[in-house]
Amino acid sequence: MMVGRNNGNWNFPEYDRLLEAGRATFDVAERRAIYHQLEQLINRDLPFLPMFNVQDVHGIHNRVQGIVWGITGPILPELVYIRR
């Protein structure tokens, strides 16, 4: 299953197996333990290293309504409208 970004082309079958196991279980304690193992693998291999965090500032006129914000900025443009 390809979801998200893997810009570094990190390939680790054990990680993939654990990720699928975590998605498959409804047991919260078991899922927590699996995700802890996933974090340990990432910390050990360090497939990526964030070097900075971009901060965006957006100015929007108060007549613009219906904006839904996501982590990358405004989403769902079909909900945006201008109040008269």
DRENTORKOL-3810 file (N, C-alpha, C; in nm, 4 decimals):
REM DRENTORKOL-3810
@n.u->0.0850; n.v->-0.1173; n.w->0.0000; ca.u->0.0000; ca.v->0.0000; ca.w->0.0000; c.u->0.0897; c.v->0.1238; c.w->0.0000
@n.u->0.0779; n.v->0.2070; n.w->-0.1015; ca.u->0.1553; ca.v->0.3302; ca.w->-0.1086; c.u->0.0696; c.v->0.4456; c.w->-0.0583
@n.u->0.1059; n.v->0.4995; n.w->0.0554; ca.u->0.0355; ca.v->0.6124; ca.w->0.1133; c.u->0.1391; c.v->0.7089; c.w->0.1668
@n.u->0.1166; n.v->0.8378; n.w->0.1477; ca.u->0.2086; ca.v->0.9362; ca.w->0.2035; c.u->0.3314; c.v->0.9557; c.w->0.1176
@n.u->0.4361; n.v->1.0011; n.w->0.1813; ca.u->0.5601; ca.v->1.0333; ca.w->0.1101; c.u->0.6741; c.v->0.9461; c.w->0.1602
@n.u->0.7507; n.v->0.8978; n.w->0.0669; ca.u->0.8726; ca.v->0.8245; ca.w->0.0990; c.u->0.9814; c.v->0.8778; c.w->0.0073
@n.u->1.0111; n.v->1.0070; n.w->0.0219; ca.u->1.1046; ca.v->1.0736; ca.w->-0.0679; c.u->1.2441; c.v->1.0135; c.w->-0.0637
@n.u->1.2817; n.v->0.9513; n.w->0.0467; ca.u->1.4135; ca.v->0.8902; ca.w->0.0573; c.u->1.4171; c.v->0.7474; c.w->0.0077
@n.u->1.3023; n.v->0.6953; n.w->-0.0377; ca.u->1.2912; ca.v->0.5570; ca.w->-0.0855; c.u->1.3375; c.v->0.4562; c.w->0.0192
@n.u->1.3050; n.v->0.4833; n.w->0.1450; ca.u->1.3419; ca.v->0.3925; ca.w->0.2528; c.u->1.2646; c.v->0.2631; c.w->0.2356
@n.u->1.3340; n.v->0.1512; n.w->0.2402; ca.u->1.2733; ca.v->0.0206; ca.w->0.2199; c.u->1.3145; c.v->-0.0691; c.w->0.3352
@n.u->1.2174; n.v->-0.1070; n.w->0.4173; ca.u->1.2463; ca.v->-0.1896; ca.w->0.5335; c.u->1.1275; c.v->-0.2844; c.w->0.5547
@n.u->1.1360; n.v->-0.4085; n.w->0.5051; ca.u->1.0238; ca.v->-0.5017; ca.w->0.5130; c.u->0.9717; c.v->-0.5244; c.w->0.6552
@n.u->1.0592; n.v->-0.5251; n.w->0.7549; ca.u->1.0145; ca.v->-0.5443; ca.w->0.8935; c.u->0.9239; c.v->-0.4287; c.w->0.9360
@n.u->0.9584; n.v->-0.3061; n.w->0.8974; ca.u->0.8754; ca.v->-0.1903; ca.w->0.9278; c.u->0.7387; c.v->-0.2045; c.w->0.8609
@n.u->0.7385; n.v->-0.2433; n.w->0.7326; ca.u->0.6128; ca.v->-0.2613; ca.w->0.6604; c.u->0.5251; c.v->-0.3664; c.w->0.7274
@n.u->0.5875; n.v->-0.4757; n.w->0.7719; ca.u->0.5121; ca.v->-0.5831; ca.w->0.8379; c.u->0.4496; c.v->-0.5333; c.w->0.9676
@n.u->0.5279; n.v->-0.4612; n.w->1.0475; ca.u->0.4765; ca.v->-0.4088; ca.w->1.1736; c.u->0.3672; c.v->-0.3039; c.w->1.1506
@n.u->0.3849; n.v->-0.2218; n.w->1.0493; ca.u->0.2845; ca.v->-0.1200; ca.w->1.0196; c.u->0.1510; c.v->-0.1846; c.w->0.9847
@n.u->0.1544; n.v->-0.2880; n.w->0.9027; ca.u->0.0310; ca.v->-0.3589; ca.w->0.8681; c.u->-0.0292; c.v->-0.4266; c.w->0.9915
@n.u->0.0542; n.v->-0.4804; n.w->1.0794; ca.u->0.0045; ca.v->-0.5434; ca.w->1.2018; c.u->-0.0628; c.v->-0.4395; c.w->1.2913
@n.u->-0.0051; n.v->-0.3215; n.w->1.3010; ca.u->-0.0648; ca.v->-0.2145; ca.w->1.3813; c.u->-0.1979; c.v->-0.1692; c.w->1.3259
@n.u->-0.2079; n.v->-0.1623; n.w->1.1936; ca.u->-0.3339; ca.v->-0.1230; ca.w->1.1300; c.u->-0.4415; c.v->-0.2298; c.w->1.1480
@n.u->-0.3999; n.v->-0.3554; n.w->1.1584; ca.u->-0.4949; ca.v->-0.4666; ca.w->1.1616; c.u->-0.5551; c.v->-0.4932; c.w->1.2989
@n.u->-0.4903; n.v->-0.4491; n.w->1.4055; ca.u->-0.5389; ca.v->-0.4812; ca.w->1.5390; c.u->-0.6283; c.v->-0.3704; c.w->1.5946
@n.u->-0.7305; n.v->-0.4130; n.w->1.6668; ca.u->-0.8178; ca.v->-0.3173; ca.w->1.7352; c.u->-0.7818; c.v->-0.3061; c.w->1.8830
@n.u->-0.6891; n.v->-0.3893; n.w->1.9283; ca.u->-0.6453; ca.v->-0.3875; ca.w->2.0674; c.u->-0.5512; c.v->-0.2691; c.w->2.0879
@n.u->-0.5921; n.v->-0.1739; n.w->2.1703; ca.u->-0.5166; ca.v->-0.0495; ca.w->2.1883; c.u->-0.3774; c.v->-0.0762; c.w->2.2448
@n.u->-0.3670; n.v->-0.1632; n.w->2.3436; ca.u->-0.2364; ca.v->-0.1924; ca.w->2.4043; c.u->-0.1432; c.v->-0.2588; c.w->2.3032
@n.u->-0.1971; n.v->-0.3501; n.w->2.2242; ca.u->-0.1157; ca.v->-0.4177; ca.w->2.1228; c.u->-0.0712; c.v->-0.3177; c.w->2.0157
@n.u->-0.1629; n.v->-0.2315; n.w->1.9735; ca.u->-0.1280; ca.v->-0.1310; ca.w->1.8726; c.u->-0.0212; c.v->-0.0363; c.w->1.9259
@n.u->-0.0355; n.v->0.0054; n.w->2.0516; ca.u->0.0635; ca.v->0.0949; ca.w->2.1120; c.u->0.2014; c.v->0.0287; c.w->2.1131
@n.u->0.2072; n.v->-0.0989; n.w->2.1483; ca.u->0.3347; ca.v->-0.1713; ca.w->2.1527; c.u->0.3960; c.v->-0.1814; c.w->2.0123
@n.u->0.3122; n.v->-0.2070; n.w->1.9130; ca.u->0.3617; ca.v->-0.2171; ca.w->1.7750; c.u->0.4143; c.v->-0.0825; c.w->1.7276
@n.u->0.3402; n.v->0.0245; n.w->1.7533; ca.u->0.3843; ca.v->0.1566; ca.w->1.7101; c.u->0.5113; c.v->0.2002; c.w->1.7842
@n.u->0.5269; n.v->0.1543; n.w->1.9060; ca.u->0.6517; ca.v->0.1825; ca.w->1.9786; c.u->0.7690; c.v->0.1142; c.w->1.9073
@n.u->0.7483; n.v->-0.0080; n.w->1.8607; ca.u->0.8529; ca.v->-0.0773; ca.w->1.7847; c.u->0.8843; c.v->-0.0030; c.w->1.6554
@n.u->0.7799; n.v->0.0489; n.w->1.5897; ca.u->0.8005; ca.v->0.1261; ca.w->1.4668; c.u->0.8860; c.v->0.2495; c.w->1.4938
@n.u->0.8565; n.v->0.3187; n.w->1.6028; ca.u->0.9352; ca.v->0.4370; ca.w->1.6388; c.u->1.0806; c.v->0.4005; c.w->1.6662
@n.u->1.1032; n.v->0.2867; n.w->1.7297; ca.u->1.2400; ca.v->0.2435; ca.w->1.7567; c.u->1.3159; c.v->0.2165; c.w->1.6267
@n.u->1.2476; n.v->0.1556; n.w->1.5283; ca.u->1.3124; ca.v->0.1300; ca.w->1.3993; c.u->1.3483; c.v->0.2610; c.w->1.3292
@n.u->1.2567; n.v->0.3576; n.w->1.3330; ca.u->1.2844; ca.v->0.4869; ca.w->1.2698; c.u->1.4004; c.v->0.5560; c.w->1.3404
@n.u->1.4006; n.v->0.5536; n.w->1.4723; ca.u->1.5087; ca.v->0.6179; ca.w->1.5476; c.u->1.6431; c.v->0.5501; c.w->1.5237
@n.u->1.6407; n.v->0.4199; n.w->1.5022; ca.u->1.7651; ca.v->0.3468; ca.w->1.4786; c.u->1.8197; c.v->0.3735; c.w->1.3393
@n.u->1.7333; n.v->0.3646; n.w->1.2379; ca.u->1.7782; ca.v->0.3799; ca.w->1.0992; c.u->1.7839; c.v->0.5257; c.w->1.0548
@n.u->1.7049; n.v->0.6102; n.w->1.1172; ca.u->1.6960; ca.v->0.7526; ca.w->1.0839; c.u->1.6866; c.v->0.7741; c.w->0.9321
@n.u->1.5752; n.v->0.7250; n.w->0.8704; ca.u->1.5618; ca.v->0.7365; ca.w->0.7249; c.u->1.5421; c.v->0.8807; c.w->0.6769
@n.u->1.5096; n.v->0.9694; n.w->0.7661; ca.u->1.4983; ca.v->1.1114; ca.w->0.7317; c.u->1.5350; c.v->1.1926; c.w->0.8545
@n.u->1.5779; n.v->1.3158; n.w->0.8304; ca.u->1.6168; ca.v->1.4043; ca.w->0.9393; c.u->1.5612; c.v->1.5435; c.w->0.9103
@n.u->1.4506; n.v->1.5799; n.w->0.9753; ca.u->1.3946; ca.v->1.7132; ca.w->0.9512; c.u->1.4950; c.v->1.8208; c.w->0.9926
@n.u->1.5203; n.v->1.9127; n.w->0.9016; ca.u->1.6182; ca.v->2.0176; ca.w->0.9279; c.u->1.5537; c.v->2.1510; c.w->0.9637
@n.u->1.4255; n.v->2.1669; n.w->0.9294; ca.u->1.3574; ca.v->2.2917; ca.w->0.9590; c.u->1.2070; c.v->2.2687; c.w->0.9586
@n.u->1.1343; n.v->2.3640; n.w->1.0099; ca.u->0.9891; ca.v->2.3604; ca.w->1.0128; c.u->0.9385; c.v->2.4916; c.w->0.9551
@n.u->0.8680; n.v->2.4843; n.w->0.8453; ca.u->0.8192; ca.v->2.6038; ca.w->0.7778; c.u->0.6980; c.v->2.6596; c.w->0.8529
@n.u->0.7003; n.v->2.7876; n.w->0.8798; ca.u->0.5881; ca.v->2.8557; ca.w->0.9426; c.u->0.5239; c.v->2.9467; c.w->0.8393
@n.u->0.3965; n.v->2.9273; n.w->0.8122; ca.u->0.3248; ca.v->3.0098; ca.w->0.7159; c.u->0.2306; c.v->3.1041; c.w->0.7881
@n.u->0.2148; n.v->3.2228; n.w->0.7323; ca.u->0.1185; ca.v->3.3198; ca.w->0.7824; c.u->0.0253; c.v->3.3538; c.w->0.6667
@n.u->-0.1043; n.v->3.3436; n.w->0.6906; ca.u->-0.2027; ca.v->3.3720; ca.w->0.5868; c.u->-0.2921; c.v->3.4853; c.w->0.6332
@n.u->-0.3127; n.v->3.5839; n.w->0.5477; ca.u->-0.4063; ca.v->3.6920; ca.w->0.5761; c.u->-0.5282; c.v->3.6757; c.w->0.4872
@n.u->-0.6449; n.v->3.6786; n.w->0.5464; ca.u->-0.7685; ca.v->3.6578; ca.w->0.4713; c.u->-0.8680; c.v->3.7651; c.w->0.5133
@n.u->-0.9283; n.v->3.8281; n.w->0.4152; ca.u->-1.0299; ca.v->3.9305; ca.w->0.4422; c.u->-1.1454; c.v->3.8671; c.w->0.5187
@n.u->-1.2053; n.v->3.9422; n.w->0.6115; ca.u->-1.3112; ca.v->3.8851; ca.w->0.6961; c.u->-1.4394; c.v->3.8525; c.w->0.6181
@n.u->-1.4509; n.v->3.8963; n.w->0.4932; ca.u->-1.5659; ca.v->3.8576; ca.w->0.4115; c.u->-1.5503; c.v->3.7175; c.w->0.3532
@n.u->-1.4282; n.v->3.6662; n.w->0.3487; ca.u->-1.4048; ca.v->3.5315; ca.w->0.2964; c.u->-1.4416; c.v->3.4320; c.w->0.4063
@n.u->-1.5343; n.v->3.3447; n.w->0.3772; ca.u->-1.5870; ca.v->3.2509; ca.w->0.4767; c.u->-1.5745; c.v->3.1073; c.w->0.4262
@n.u->-1.5856; n.v->3.0112; n.w->0.5183; ca.u->-1.5901; ca.v->2.8695; ca.w->0.4833; c.u->-1.4568; c.v->2.8031; c.w->0.4606
@n.u->-1.3488; n.v->2.8707; n.w->0.4948; ca.u->-1.2167; ca.v->2.8110; ca.w->0.4728; c.u->-1.1931; c.v->2.7001; c.w->0.5750
@n.u->-1.1494; n.v->2.5852; n.w->0.5258; ca.u->-1.1121; ca.v->2.4723; ca.w->0.6103; c.u->-0.9608; c.v->2.4589; c.w->0.6012
@n.u->-0.8936; n.v->2.4631; n.w->0.7155; ca.u->-0.7477; ca.v->2.4578; ca.w->0.7173; c.u->-0.6986; c.v->2.3159; c.w->0.7412
@n.u->-0.5972; n.v->2.2766; n.w->0.6658; ca.u->-0.5258; ca.v->2.1515; ca.w->0.6861; c.u->-0.3821; c.v->2.1836; c.w->0.7228
@n.u->-0.3010; n.v->2.0827; n.w->0.7383; ca.u->-0.1622; ca.v->2.1059; ca.w->0.7781; c.u->-0.0809; c.v->2.1740; c.w->0.6682
@n.u->-0.1291; n.v->2.1671; n.w->0.5439; ca.u->-0.0572; ca.v->2.2308; ca.w->0.4336; c.u->-0.1222; c.v->2.3608; c.w->0.3898
@n.u->-0.2250; n.v->2.4053; n.w->0.4609; ca.u->-0.2932; ca.v->2.5291; ca.w->0.4255; c.u->-0.4404; c.v->2.5047; c.w->0.4002
@n.u->-0.5045; n.v->2.5980; n.w->0.3279; ca.u->-0.6479; ca.v->2.5841; ca.w->0.3036; c.u->-0.6789; c.v->2.4628; c.w->0.2174
@n.u->-0.7831; n.v->2.3904; n.w->0.2544; ca.u->-0.8292; ca.v->2.2760; ca.w->0.1759; c.u->-0.9789; c.v->2.2925; c.w->0.1515
@n.u->-1.0360; n.v->2.2101; n.w->0.0704; ca.u->-1.1782; ca.v->2.2120; ca.w->0.0369; c.u->-1.2218; c.v->2.3477; c.w->-0.0191
@n.u->-1.1610; n.v->2.3905; n.w->-0.1300; ca.u->-1.1957; ca.v->2.5224; ca.w->-0.1850; c.u->-1.3416; c.v->2.5349; c.w->-0.2256
@n.u->-1.4084; n.v->2.4221; n.w->-0.2479; ca.u->-1.5493; ca.v->2.4285; ca.w->-0.2864; c.u->-1.6392; c.v->2.4818; c.w->-0.1743
@n.u->-1.5870; n.v->2.4888; n.w->-0.0513; ca.u->-1.6650; ca.v->2.5410; ca.w->0.0619; c.u->-1.6453; c.v->2.6909; c.w->0.0840
@n.u->-1.5518; n.v->2.7506; n.w->0.0127; ca.u->-1.5188; ca.v->2.8918; ca.w->0.0343; c.u->-1.6194; c.v->2.9815; c.w->-0.0385
@n.u->-1.6610; n.v->3.0867; n.w->0.0293; ca.u->-1.7507; ca.v->3.1830; ca.w->-0.0330; c.u->-1.7216; c.v->3.3215; c.w->0.0249
@n.u->-1.7705; n.v->3.4240; n.w->-0.0432; ca.u->-1.7509; ca.v->3.5619; ca.w->0.0003; c.u->-1.8832; c.v->3.6149; c.w->0.0540
@n.u->-1.8804; n.v->3.6559; n.w->0.1787; ca.u->-1.9992; ca.v->3.7128; ca.w->0.2434; c.u->-2.0206; c.v->3.8540; c.w->0.1908
@n.u->-2.1425; n.v->3.8895; n.w->0.1613; ca.u->-2.1720; ca.v->4.0244; ca.w->0.1107; c.u->-2.1986; c.v->4.1189; c.w->0.2245
END
